[in-house]
Amino acid sequence: MDGLLLVYKSEGPTSHDIIARLRRILGLRKVGHFGSLDPFASGLLLAGVGKAVRLFPFFSASDKTYVGRIRLGAATDTYDRTGTLRPGTETAPWPGAEAVRSAMDRLTGRILQTVPPYSAKKHRGRPYYAYARRREEVERKTCRVEIRRFSLRAYDPPDLHFEVDCSAGTYVRSLAHDLGEALGGGAYLAELVRTTVGPFLLTQAHSPAALARLARDGRAAEAVIPVEHLLPELPRVDLTPEALERVADGRPVPAEAAGKEAGAPVRTAPPQASAVRLFGPDGRLAALARLRPDGQTLAPFIVLV
């Protein structure tokens, strides 16, 4: 069983908890997530199964969409509702809806975010949360992210409901914190639901309980998107048996020979493509490869056979 599972994560468990449960349900060790959700957050979690776990670099870099709720008038040390409230930040009267929209607009586009103090990102080999728990002050890194849309869905002070489309690596709780700084008085992330990852939708996801029922009926594979159906935006190249043998060993193959027998030569793939999918004569995905600058050779970098 090799492919992608779209999983609904509820509030409470960690992403690792969900993966551990999926391993028990499927009876497999090779299950991993493609981008975690904080325990208090819910929504769409992508899980790779079997050989698909090796495709992590592609799916972890996908754009994401979230809906959620931000509480104005207070800040926390974690930038979300799980943290300790900082005293003295309550404010009134509340800013108007237009002021909120204006502040959200200023946080749209390519922006620099400061990594939140409670983060798994590392500084000198230790995660930031380790420093924060010991109340050690360290310089925090910044990261450039893209906020494509940050819109106000409803406003009932002190709560505002939002939707955000953003690049991979965005800290939505930092976005909430920065919005509070822009408006004055502080803010923190109170609720968060991830609704899309790349082309995949939360409405397509299965809960762990639903997957367990399918597994009991011997139908778990029905929920897995086969690895052959993934990354359809990458050009497809069909290999000859001889080329497949070379690819299975991790060796490059001549572009002209790779698909001669199948009638799909590599030259049909655009030279600027970041990668191409190599399929064996049996129709199974064999590897991902890059066309070398000379345009004559395909070099596999992820081998799945």
C-alpha positions in Angstrom: 0.0 0.0 0.0 1.8 3.1 -1.3 0.1 6.5 -1.5 -1.5 9.5 0.2 -4.1 9.6 3.0 -6.1 12.7 3.6 -6.9 12.6 7.3 -9.1 14.8 9.5 -7.2 15.8 12.7 -9.4 16.9 15.6 -8.4 19.3 18.4 -6.3 17.7 21.1 -4.0 15.0 19.7 -0.6 15.9 18.2 0.1 15.1 14.6 2.4 12.4 15.8 -0.5 10.9 17.8 -2.5 10.7 14.6 0.3 9.0 12.7 0.8 6.5 15.5 -2.9 5.6 15.3 -2.8 5.3 11.5 0.2 2.9 11.8 -1.9 0.7 14.2 -5.0 0.9 11.9 -3.1 0.0 8.7 -0.6 -2.4 10.4 2.3 -0.5 8.7 5.4 1.2 10.0 5.9 3.4 7.0 3.4 6.2 7.7 4.4 9.8 8.1 2.8 13.3 7.9 3.6 16.0 5.4 3.3 19.0 7.6 2.1 19.0 11.2 -0.8 20.7 13.0 -0.5 22.1 16.5 -2.5 20.0 19.1 -5.1 22.8 19.6 -5.6 23.0 15.8 -7.8 20.8 13.6 -8.3 20.1 9.9 -6.5 18.5 7.0 -3.4 16.4 7.7 -1.6 14.7 4.7 -0.1 11.3 5.5 2.2 9.4 3.3 1.9 5.6 3.3 4.6 3.2 2.3 7.0 4.4 -0.4 5.0 7.7 -0.6 6.7 8.9 2.6 9.7 9.7 0.4 7.7 12.4 -1.4 7.7 14.6 1.7 9.7 17.5 0.1 7.0 18.0 -2.5 3.9 18.0 -0.3 5.5 19.8 2.7 6.1 22.8 0.4 2.4 23.1 -0.6 0.4 26.3 -0.1 -2.2 26.0 2.6 -5.5 27.6 3.6 -6.8 28.1 7.1 -9.9 29.5 8.8 -9.9 30.5 12.4 -10.6 33.0 15.2 -8.4 35.6 16.7 -9.1 37.1 20.1 -8.2 40.8 20.3 -7.2 42.7 23.5 -4.8 40.2 25.0 -1.5 38.5 24.1 0.0 35.2 25.2 3.5 33.9 25.4 2.8 31.2 22.8 0.8 33.5 20.5 -2.2 31.2 20.8 -4.8 30.2 23.4 -2.7 27.5 25.0 -0.2 30.1 26.4 -0.1 32.3 29.5 -1.9 35.6 29.2 0.3 38.7 29.4 -1.1 41.2 31.8 -2.0 44.8 30.9 -2.8 44.3 27.2 -6.6 44.5 27.4 -7.9 47.4 25.3 -11.2 49.2 24.6 -12.8 50.6 22.6 -12.3 47.9 20.0 -11.0 48.9 16.6 -13.6 49.2 13.8 -13.9 46.6 11.1 -12.3 48.9 8.5 -9.3 49.3 10.8 -9.0 45.6 11.2 -9.2 45.0 7.4 -6.6 47.7 6.8 -4.2 46.0 9.3 -4.8 42.6 7.7 -4.0 44.1 4.3 -0.7 45.4 5.6 0.2 41.8 6.6 -0.6 40.5 3.1 2.1 39.8 0.4 5.7 38.7 0.9 6.5 39.5 4.6 9.1 38.7 7.1 7.8 36.7 10.1 9.7 36.3 13.4 9.7 32.7 14.6 7.4 32.4 17.6 9.1 31.7 21.0 7.4 28.3 21.3 8.5 26.8 18.0 10.2 23.5 17.0 12.6 25.5 14.7 16.1 25.2 16.1 18.7 27.7 17.3 22.2 26.3 17.9 20.8 22.8 17.8 18.0 23.3 20.3 14.3 24.1 19.5 13.1 27.5 20.5 10.5 26.1 22.8 13.3 24.6 24.9 14.7 28.1 25.5 11.2 29.5 26.1 10.4 26.9 28.8 13.6 27.8 30.6 12.8 31.5 30.1 16.1 32.0 28.3 16.2 34.9 25.9 17.7 34.2 22.5 17.7 36.0 19.2 14.9 34.5 17.1 15.2 33.9 13.4 13.0 35.5 10.7 11.6 33.7 7.7 10.1 35.2 4.5 6.6 33.9 3.8 3.8 34.9 1.4 0.4 35.7 2.6 -1.7 35.6 -0.5 -5.0 36.5 1.2 -5.8 37.5 4.8 -9.5 38.3 4.9 -12.1 39.1 7.6 -15.0 36.7 7.6 -16.9 38.1 10.6 -16.2 40.5 13.4 -17.7 40.4 16.8 -15.3 42.2 19.2 -13.1 41.0 20.7 -13.3 38.1 18.3 -12.6 38.2 14.6 -13.0 35.3 12.2 -10.6 35.1 9.3 -9.4 33.1 6.3 -5.9 33.0 5.1 -4.1 31.6 2.1 -0.4 31.3 2.7 2.8 29.7 1.7 4.4 26.8 3.4 6.3 27.8 6.6 3.8 30.4 7.6 3.1 30.7 11.4 -0.6 31.6 11.6 -0.2 32.3 15.3 2.6 34.8 14.5 0.2 36.4 12.0 -2.4 36.8 14.8 0.2 38.2 17.2 1.4 40.7 14.5 -2.1 41.8 13.9 -2.6 42.5 17.6 0.7 44.6 17.5 -0.6 46.5 14.5 -3.9 47.3 16.1 -2.6 47.9 19.5 -3.6 45.9 22.6 -2.4 42.5 21.4 -4.1 39.5 20.0 -3.7 35.7 20.0 -4.9 32.8 17.9 -8.0 31.2 19.5 -9.1 28.6 16.9 -7.5 27.2 13.8 -8.7 24.8 11.1 -6.7 23.8 8.0 -9.0 23.5 5.1 -6.6 22.9 2.1 -3.1 21.7 1.4 -2.2 22.2 -2.2 -5.0 20.8 -4.3 -6.4 18.7 -1.5 -9.5 19.6 0.5 -10.6 19.0 4.1 -14.0 17.8 2.7 -12.1 14.8 1.1 -10.5 13.7 4.4 -11.3 10.6 6.5 -11.3 10.6 10.3 -9.1 8.0 12.0 -12.3 6.3 13.2 -13.7 6.1 9.6 -10.3 4.6 8.5 -10.5 2.1 11.3 -13.9 0.9 10.1 -12.6 0.6 6.5 -9.6 -1.4 7.8 -11.9 -3.8 9.7 -13.7 -4.5 6.5 -10.5 -5.0 4.5 -11.1 -1.8 2.5 -8.4 0.6 3.9 -6.8 0.8 0.5 -9.9 2.6 -0.8 -8.9 5.7 1.2 -5.4 5.8 -0.1 -4.6 7.9 -3.2 -2.2 5.6 -5.2 1.3 7.0 -5.6 0.8 6.8 -9.4 -1.9 9.5 -9.1 0.2 11.9 -7.2 2.1 15.0 -8.5 0.2 15.0 -11.8 1.7 18.4 -12.6 5.1 16.7 -13.2 5.6 15.4 -16.7 5.3 11.6 -17.1 8.0 9.5 -18.8 7.5 5.8 -19.6 10.6 3.7 -19.2 11.8 0.7 -21.3 12.6 -2.5 -19.3 16.3 -1.8 -19.8 16.0 1.8 -18.6 13.9 0.7 -15.6 16.8 -1.6 -14.5 19.2 1.3 -14.5 16.8 3.6 -12.6 16.2 0.9 -10.0 19.9 1.0 -9.3 19.8 4.8 -9.0 21.7 5.2 -12.3 21.0 7.9 -14.8 19.4 6.9 -18.1 19.8 8.5 -21.6 16.8 10.7 -22.3 16.3 9.4 -25.8 16.4 5.7 -24.8 14.2 6.1 -21.7 10.9 6.0 -23.4 11.6 4.8 -26.9 9.8 1.5 -26.5 6.8 3.1 -24.8 6.6 5.9 -27.4 7.0 8.6 -24.8 10.5 10.1 -25.1 11.8 12.4 -22.4 12.2 15.2 -24.8 8.5 15.8 -24.5 9.2 17.0 -20.9 10.0 20.7 -20.7 13.6 21.3 -19.8 12.6 23.8 -17.0 10.5 21.1 -15.2 11.7 20.7 -11.6 11.2 16.9 -12.0 9.6 14.2 -14.1 7.9 11.0 -13.0 9.3 7.8 -14.4 6.9 4.9 -14.9 7.8 1.3 -15.5 6.3 -0.8 -18.2 3.8 -2.2 -15.7 2.4 1.3 -15.2 3.8 1.7 -11.6 5.7 4.9 -10.6 9.4 3.9 -10.5 11.1 7.1 -9.6 11.4 10.9 -9.8 14.2 12.3 -11.9 15.6 15.5 -13.1 16.7 16.3 -16.6 20.4 17.2 -16.5 21.4 20.6 -18.0 22.7 18.9 -21.1 19.1 17.8 -21.9 20.4 14.3 -22.7 20.2 12.4 -19.4 17.7 11.8 -16.7 19.1 11.5 -13.2 16.8 9.8 -10.6 16.8 11.3 -7.1 13.9 9.5 -5.5 13.7 5.8 -6.4 10.5 3.9 -5.5 11.1 0.5 -6.9 
